[in-house]
Amino acid sequence: MHTDYFEDKKFKEILQKFEEAKANGESIYLDSEELTDIAEYYHWKGDIDEAMSVADYALSIFEGATGPLVLKARTALLNDEDPEKAMAFAEQIADKGDLDYCYIKAEILIASGRSAAADIYLETYSESLSTSLYPDFVLDVAILFTDYEQTDLAKKWLEKSTENNIADYQETLGRICYYENRYEECEQIFSQLTEEYPYNAFYWDMLASCQLSMNHLNDSISSSEFAIAINPNDEDALYYKGHALMRLKNYPDAIDYFIRHSKVRKENIEGLYNAALCHIYLDQYKEAIDLLEKAKNILSQKKRGKLIHVYQELAFSYSREGKLDLAFQNLDEMAFLEDYDPYETMVIRGHIYLENGYSQEAQECFRKAVEESEYSSKVIFRVAVSMYDNNFLQLAYEMMEELTDQDKQEIPHAYAYMAICAHDLHQRDAFLKNLKAAMEQAPDAAENILSGLFPEGMDVTDYYQYALSNPNL
């Protein structure tokens, strides 16, 4: 279900009646589908406990009902990451002939990394379908595989469909193009869909995301604004507009949209995290810390996802505020996380020492990280980046030059840093040489690190020619 449905007048009326009845301790009759919609709404809002409470209430009245059990199964699958628990809920569905029973079983297989088994199961199931049900079934299956970015299988099932003129078909094709980085095709499809269905916020969201991926930032902002006009609480549109503004270095406005996103999705830390990054770019570390601490509290029970990045940014921010004890405390707390990297953390510790004037302690941390990682190129690169960040430009350049001489493919981002170091050291030949290499080896890094040297909005592919034509750059 697209979340546009939650803005539907009829749904809002049902939700209001339900919440009023609950607040007053009164009973209200709603059918299984209506209760499922309410439960899905709470789930979308991030209130998983309330969603499960409504689903359980529905099952107390409609034992074995498909909708509530599918929701409980998907919650067990996606939130709890427990396929066995999900399958146990699925098997409680009374009507095993319901297509949604088939879909949830297939989804459990896909989410468990068994897409081939899901494909076989769905092929077998399709053989028993009536001619009237088959067209919708193959399209639903294509959508299911697309949801999990299994594009080869999604295309296989989409090719079975004869309904290539309907919106769901075009939407699925557009999403496949997006996941395969075929952004121009994706943009064309969703541009057409937004013309045909101008009040469908999801289509505007997809268009905005596609344009963001192509770095068409102003177009992405415009598409996001259409979605926000349709639904002011459209979480994706708020997020995409925030990101486009952040890339344009309009950090104050980006913060506003990321904060709006965080208020819509209270259990999702992406808005808080990115708003904090914007504050960091503005050297507003106290404000960044406040947001990062909120994000840390939200994620602390999950111990996964972006939590390690939250700890790292907190460590950097506390360091900039001169609070080394809190900076190191956050580094220490990272050790329990699954994606904890002791060598990277040691480099960060050295960086914090260095930027606070403790050069001997920093040197010891860097030495330990490099030696214990057995002279890992990635660790040495991170030490070199710390040298650059702390204005040891010649040393940073020499370290990265040695890395690229050893293995040109291992650290492609080094060329962009070498270019910026050479530029700041007024070494023009080295700047041009490394700028060209950066554009060839890692254009994303070149844009991220070097964009400040070039006119706003200039495409990274034009950097080298512009630099050649401007000897004073």
N, C-alpha and C positions, 0 to 999 in steps of 0.2 A: 504493500500500500504506500503510495506517495503521501507524505505528510501534509500535502495540500488539503487532504480530507479533513484534517483536524481544524481547518479554518471554515469548513462547510457550516452553514447556518443550522441545518438540521442536526448535525452532530453536536454543535455547541448547545443547542436546546436540550438534547438528551443528557449531555454531560452536566448541565446546570441542574436539571431535575434530579439526577442521581446524587450530586453533591449536596443539594438542599435536603433531600430525603435523608441522607446519611447524617448530616449535621443535626437534624431534628429527631434522629432516632426513629424515623418512619420507614415503612416498607414501600417499595415501588416495583412494579412489574416491568422488567425489560427482558427481551429474549436473549438467547445465547450470543447471537452475533453482535447485538448492541453492547452487551457487557464485555465481549471480547474487544470491541473497538475502544471502549473506555480503558480497559486494561492496557491495550497497545499505546494509547495516548500517554498514560502514566509512565510506561516503559520508555517511550520516546523522550519524555521530559526528564528521564534519569531517575525517577522514583520507582526503583525496582520493587521495593517492599510493597508499595501500594498497588503496583501492577499485579503482583502475585496474589495479594489479598483479594483483588477484584476477580482474578481468574479462579481462585479457590471458591469464592462466593458463587460464581457462575456454575462451577462443577458441583457445588452442594445442591443446586437446583436442577441442573441438567447433567446428570452423571454420564460420563463418557463423551461429552460434547467435544466436537473436533476443535473448534476455535481456541478455547482456553487451554486445551492440552497441547496444541501446536505452539502456542505462545510459551507455555511452561517448558516445552521441549527445546525451543529455540533459545530461551533464556539459559537453560542448563548447558546448552551447546556453546553459546557465544560468550555469556558472562562468566559461567562457572568452568568452561572448558572441560566439560564432563560428558563425552559422547554416550557412555553407558547410562547415565542418569537421563539424558535426553531420549534415548531409545526406550527407556522404561516408561516415560510419559507418553511417547508415541504409541506404544503398545496398549495403553489404556483407552485409546480411541475406539469407541463402540462400532462405528461404521467403517470397516476396513475397505469398503468400496469407495469411500470418499477420496477424491483426487488429492485433497490436502494431506491425507495419510500417506499417499505415495510420495508426494513432494517432500514431506518432512523426513521420511526414511532416506530418500535420496540425498537430501541436504546434509543429514548426519554423516553419510558416507563421504560426501565431498569435503565437508569440514574436517573429517578425520584423515584426509589425505588419500582417500580411495575413490578418486574421480572415475577411474576406469570401471570399478565395480558399480558405481552409481549409474554409469552409462549403460552397462549391461542390464542392470535391474530395470531401468526406464525403457530400454528397448523391448524387453520381455513384457513389461506391463502394457506397452503401447499396442502389442499384438491383440490384446483382448478388448481394445476400445472400439466403440461404435464409430461409424464414419462421421457422425455429427460432432463427436467430442475430440476427434483426432487433431483438427486444425488448431484449436485452442491449446491442446496438450503440448504439441511440439513447440509452440511459441512460449508457453510457460516454462518448459524445460530449457529452452535457449536462454530465457531470462534468468533462470536459476543458475546455470553455469556462468552467465555473465556476471551475476552478483558476486561470484567467487573468482572472477577474472580468469576463468578457464576458457580462454577465447577459442581455442581449437575446437573443443567440444561444443561451445556455444554456436560457432559457425556451422558445425555439422548439423545441429538441430534446426538452426535458422533456415538452412537450405531446404529442409523438409517442408517449410511453410509455404503456402500459396497465397498468403495474405500480406504480400510485400507493400501494399499501399496503405495499410492501416498504421496508426500512430505508434502502437506498441512495437510493431516490427521495426519501424524506422528508428525509434528510440533505442531499441536493443542494438541495432546495427551501428548507431552512433556511439553507443557506449563501448562496443567492441573496438571501433576505430580509436576511441580515446585510450583504452587499455593497451592497444598496440602502437601507441604514439603516432597514429595517423591523424594528426590534429587538424590539418586542412579539410580532410573529408568529414571529420567530426564536426567542425565548425559549420560546414555547409549543411549538414543534416539538421543540426539543432537551430541554425538560422531559419531554415525552412519551417521547422516545427514551431518556432516561436511566432512566425508569421501566421501560421494556421491556427495556433492555439495561444494567443497573446496573454491569456490569463493563467497559464500553466507555469507556476514558479519553478518547478523542477527543470523544465526545459531551459529557462533562463539561467538556472544554476549550472547546468551542464555546459551551456554556452560560455558562461563566465569562467568556469574552471578550464575549459579548453583554451580560451583566449589567454588566460593566465599562464598556461603551460607554454604557449607560443610567445610569451612576453609581450603580448598586445595589451598593455596595462590599462590604457584609457578605455579600450573597447570592453575589457573585462569589468571595469568599474561601471560602465554604462549598463551592461547586462545585469550586473548585481543590483543596480538601482531599480531596474524593472522588477526584479524578483522581490526586493524589499518594499516596493510600492504595492505589490500584490499582498505580501505578508511581511509586516514590519519585524516579525520575529523569525524570519527565515534564517536558520542558523548557518546554512551553507553560504548564502549570499553575504551575510555579515562577515563571515570568515574570509571569503574570497576578496571582498572589497578591502578588508583590513590588510590582507597580504599584498594586494596591488598597491595600496597606499604606502605600505612599508617599503616595497621595492622602489617606489618613487621617492623614498626618503621623506615622505610627509608623515613623520612619526606621531605628532599629536593627534591627527585625525585617525590614523591607523589604530592608536590606542583606544579611541572612542569606540570604534567598531569591534575591536577584540573584546572590550569590556562588555559591550552589548551581547556579543556571542556568549560570553561566560555567564551572563545572567539568564540566557535562554537554556543553555546546557550546563547546569550547575555541577554535574558530575564529570564533565569533560574539561580538562585543564588546558586545552589548546589555546583558547582565548586568553586565559591568564598568562600562560607561558609566553605567547607572542607579544602581548602587551608589555610584559616585563622586559623582553628583548628590546622593544622600542624605547623603554625608559633607559635601558643600558646604553643604547646608541646616543641618547640625549644626555648621558652622564648623570642621570637621575637615579642613583643607586639605592637610595632609601625607598623610593617608590617601587623600584624593581624588587627589592627584598620583600616588601609587604605582599606583593602579588605572588612571588615565588613561594613564600611560606604558606600562603593559602593553597597553592597548587600542591605543595608537598603534603599538606594535611589531607587533601582529597585523595591523593594517590598512595598514601603511606600503607594502606591495608592491602593494596594490590601488589606492591613490590615489583612492578614491571612497567613496561611502556616507557614513557618519557621521564620516569622518576630519576634516573641517573643523570639526565641532562639538567633537571631541576636542581639536584644537589650541586652539580658542577657550576651552574650559573650563580647559585647562592654563594658558593665558595669564592668565586671571582668578585661578586658584588660586595660581600663582607670584607674582602681584601681591600677593595677600593675605598671602603669606609674606614679602613685601618683596624678592623676588628678581626685580627688574625686567629684568635682563639675560636671564634665562631666559624671562620673560614675552614680551619683545619678540622673542626668538629664535624662539619658537613662532609668533608672528604673521608673521615673515619667511618661515618655512618653508611657510606656507599658500599662498604665491604660485604654487606649481606645480600646485595642485589645480584641477580643471575648474570647480568651483562657487565659486572665489575671487571675492570682491567687494571691490575695493580701497577703496571708500568706507566700507563697513561695517567693514572692518579698520582704517581710519584713525580711525573713531569709537571702536572698542575701544581703540586706542592712546591716544587722548585720555582715555578713561575711566580707563585705568590710570595715566596721568600725574596726573589729577585726584585719584584716591583716595589717591595717594601724596604729595600736597601740591605738585605741580608745575603750578600753575594757568596760568602763562604758556604752557608747552609744550602743555598740554591745549587751551587756547584756540586755539592755532595749528593743532592737529590738527583740531579741530571746524570751524574756518573753512575749512581746505583741503578737508575732506570735503564740506561744503555747497557751496562754490563749484565744485569740480571735478565734482560730481554735477549741476550746474546747478540747484541749490536743490530737489533731490528731496524730496518730502514725507516719504518713508520715511526718508531720511537725517536730516532735521530731527527727525523723531519719535524716532529712536534717540539723537540728541544730547539731546533732552528727557528720555528715560528715564534717560540717564546723569546728568542734572541731578537727577532724582528720587532715584536710587540714592545720590547723594552729598549728599543732604539740602538741595539748593537748590530747595525746594518751590515757592516763589512763581514763580521763573523757569521751572521745569518746567511749572507750571500755565499761565502766560502763553503759552509756546511752543506747548503743545498746544491751547490755546483758539484761537490764531491759525490753527493747522492745520485745526481742525474748522470754523472760520468760512469757510475757503477751500473746503473739500471735505469734506462730512460722510461720504462713503462711502470716501474714500481710506484713512483711518486710523481704523477703528472702535474699535480697542483704546485709542485715546486717551481715550475717555470714562471707562474704568475707572481709568486713571492720574489723570485730572482729579478723579475722585471721591475717590480716596485722598489726593491732595494737599490737596483742600479739607477733607477730614476732619481731616487732621493740622494744617491751618492754622486749624481751628475756624471754618470758614466753612460754616455749616449749610445755607443756601439753595443754595449752589453744590454742596455735597455731594449733596443730594437730587436736584437737577436732573440732575447728571451720573450719579448712580447709576441713575436711571430710564432715561437714554439708553444707559448701558452695558448694562443688561439687555435693551434693545430691539435695540441694534446689534451687540453681541458678548457674549452671555451666557457663553460659555466663558472669555473674558478677565475678565469680571466675577467669575466664580467663582474663577478662579486668583489674581486680584490682591486681591480684597476679602473672601474667605471668612474671613480671620482676624478680621474685625469682627463676625461673626455666629456664632450657636450652631453647634457642630460638627454636621455632617450636614444643615444646613438647605438646602433646595433654593433655587437661585439665583432662581427665580421669586417667592420669598417675601421677598427682601431688602428691596425698597422698602417694603412694608407694615410690615415689622418696624422699619425705620428711622423711618417715620412715627410708629409707636406708642411709640418709645423715644427721646424728645428728648435724652437724655443720651448717646446713642451717639456 
